[in-house]
Amino acid sequence: MAPHEASEHGWIVAEDGGRPEGRICAHLEHAVSEAGSADAGGCAECLAQGTSWVHLRACLTCGHVGCCDSSRGRHATAHYELSGHPLARSLEAGETWAWCYSDEVFLRPVPR
């Protein structure tokens, strides 16, 4: 699969990708269609520490739920740095985007 093509799991680089025209994501094959759940209960690390979060992100490789970079813990980014899992999607209601940490591009679901 070419880096810019849709993955079989339903993600493609957003039109502008949050970056200049022509950006690609070489990690779409890491996406697992049902990774992460909106009813996960919150950021695993924040819950364990008794702290709060701003928004939640789910790893598209293993489903780990962590808090966003606006949160004190930045646990979604920390998960990427520790695990090497490059893709995370927003778990916020009404949001349908994902982010590739490695390629620094936004992803969107493939239109059905």
Secondary structure, DSSP 8 states (H G I E B T S, - for coil): --TTS--TTSEEE-SSTTSSTT---TTGGG--TT-S-TTS-S-HHHHHHT---S-EEEETTT--EEE-TTSSS-HHHHHHHHH---EEEE-STT---EEETTTTEEEEE---
